[in-house]
Amino acid sequence: MSKVYKEDEISVRVDRCLYDSVIKFGGGLSVGVVASLLFFKRKKWPMIMGSGFGLGLAYENCEKDLKEYFTST
C-alpha cells in the first residue's frame, strides 16, 4: 500500500476547492444571466449577485473542508 503524504492530501483538497469554485461561479453566473434576461430587463446586478452567491458557497465549502483537515491532524 502506498504512503499518502500530507502535502498530497492538502493539494487534493485545494484542487477540489478550486474546481468547486469554478463550477459554483459558473452556475451562479448562468442563473444570474437567465434571471437578467427574463425578469430584470438585462441589468447587470443579477449576474453579479449570482456570481457572488456561487463564490460565497464555494468559499464556505472550502473553508469547512480545510478546517476539518487541519483540526483532525
Sequence and secondary structure as in RCSB ss.txt:
>XXXX:A:sequence
MSKVYKEDEISVRVDRCLYDSVIKFGGGLSVGVVASLLFFKRKKWPMIMGSGFGLGLAYENCEKDLKEYFTST
>XXXX:A:secstr
     HHHHHHHHHHHHHHHHHHHHHHHHHHHHHHHHHTSTT SHHHHHHHHHHHHHHHHHHHHHHHHHHHH 
